[in-house]
């Protein structure tokens, strides 16, 4: 039965039990204690073909004092005459084990144990068969020195030997030298940023900077410095409030592991800016045409995203500064637009050269599916057909002459759309053609245009066929004309005859 005051326990296994692993569960009697060597433990000490291990459970109190409980897991064997080390651990005060070598029974001196400078103390944990005796440099027995603190030499040495429990056997003296690394003296910054942008002209060896924060921007800045060394501590990374028209000095201090410090000073003036853009326009260049994209600028915004049409390969960026008299601009000109975002920096420098503001313009190609589904060209019998009906833009009309019985229709849509005629399959491109013969009467041709996004627009083409006149009506019309002519001639002849007769009567009289 377990008792906190009993430090040694024996577990004897019968020879028939082939166990090579046990699970050690220990319970603290105070939450401030630290336990070592609990959990699954391999029985790696093989004697006479059986796995046997002495398990040392180490308890470290809050004040640093150490207690050990030893559990002998044995296969009915006598260990009284054995003096042997099973395992060695060197634990830093950061809880990390630094004994990086595989322990070997016949190796008694270890020199290459290195710990970082931030480790102040190390603790020696030894699992043994037998009793451990701690020694000084003269190999004279001393009190427990498992917990040691580094001094100015940055070295710690452990010496001990193992003695069997019956006192008949002793091991060689084990010597372990632990060396602490020299402190890192690097106290420089790798980056120094304001609002996520590195200070213009930053150099780790330049320790003072002037920075202008325009009044048009928010009244605070986020200062962040990143040390070159991971062992350094940076103080001063914070968000600082600014006041109109005033200059605030901010110190960013870097403390190296060695204690060396470097201070960077930033003088931030919160004043009116004369390094702002007054106008910014992106022109999409398609052939001889330029499509204008005017960007509505805001004084407190420096990043903009421009969506460029998928057919545009180049753009021309133009604009001017608010201070047209003295400010200079870098970054304008023609840029290529690819499948990936192209970020263009537009930098405005004030006329006095003391202030510089960089705008980030992201050129992003439009990858959305088009919903355009228009007929851009409609031809019937090689003649362009134009829709003149403003009330119904989806209906086209065409008058087919009486002497023509064939209709050849060609439909072309906007790019990336497809077309279907009279319910047929949609075309593979944006063009389709149909030829209709023996057109003897008026009819309607149906056209469907499907956009890239799958939406469909339906159109109608009304073919008005001029009717051929009836033969009977034509004959009757001709006969009517002939009868009319004959009647008119008879009437005229009668008039002439009457007139001649009257003239003769007058002559006789």
Secondary structure, DSSP 8 states (H G I E B T S, - for coil): ---TT--EEEEE--TT----EEEE----SSTT-EEES-EEEE--EEETTEEEEEEEEEEE-TTS-EEEEEEEEESS---TT--EEEEEEEEETTS-B---S---TT--EEEEEEE-TT--EEEEEEEEESEEEEE-TT--EES---EEE--TT-EEEEEEEEE-TTSS-B---EEEEEEE--------EEEEEETTEE-TT--TT--EEEEEEETTS-SEEEEEEEESSTT-EEE--EEEE--TT-EEEEEEEEE-TTS-EEEEEEEEEEE--S--EEEEEEEEEETTEEEEEEE---TT--EEEEEE-TT--EEEEEEEES-TTT-EEE--EEEE--SS-EEEEEEEE-TTSS-EEEEEEEEEE--S------EEEEEETTEE-----SS-TTEEEEEE-TT---EEEEEEESTT-EEEETT----SSSEEEEEE----S-EEEEEEEE-TTS-EEEEEEEEEE-----HHHHHHHHHHHHHHHHHHHHHHHHHHHHHHHHHHHHHH-
